[in-house]
Amino acid sequence: MLFHGTGDTVVPYATSAEFARDRPDKVTLVTVEGASHTGAWNADPDAYGKELAAFLAQHT
């Protein structure tokens, strides 16, 4: 599971998008509009928590 912000200036968002596109069997990408590097949780903690909980419920 990847949370990646479209405003990331450290690691290009396109890198994660390509990885998720190439490996949909292994990668779940959550796009966080405008979030900076490591800023996905800060952008919307409730949405982040819901996405993470749903992923864990499905994979544990």
N, C-alpha and C positions, 0 to 999 in steps of 0.2 A: 504494500500500500504506500502510495506516494501522495503527499500533499504538496502542491507546488503552486506558488503565486505567480501570476502573470507579470508582476512588477519586480521579479527577482533580477537583480543586476550582477549577481555572483555566478549563478548557474542558469543558463538560458532555459526558459520554460520549454522551448522547442525540444530540448534534450529529453525531458521527461515525456513529452507528448509522443515523440518518436519511439521511445522505449515502450510505452504503453501500447502504441499502435502495433509495434512489431511482436509484442508478447502478451496479447490479451488473456492468454491462459495463465499467466503468472503475475501480471501487473494490474493493479487497480489504481487509477490516477484520479485524484480529486483536485480539480482546478479551483484555485481561490483567486478571483478577479482582483487585481491590483495589489495583492499581498507581496511584500518584499521577501528576501531570503530569510528563511526560518520564521516568517511572520504570519503563517497561515492561522495559527491558533489565535493570535492577537486580532486578526481581522474579523473573526466571528467565532468566539469560543463555543457558543451553543451549537452551531452548525458543525464545527470540527468534532465536538463530542458525539453528536448524533451519527456522523459518518463513521467515526472510529468504532462506536458501539455496534453499529450495524455490521461493519466488516468483521469484527471479532465474533459476533454472534453467528455469523455465517461460516467462519473458518476455525472455530474451536469446538 
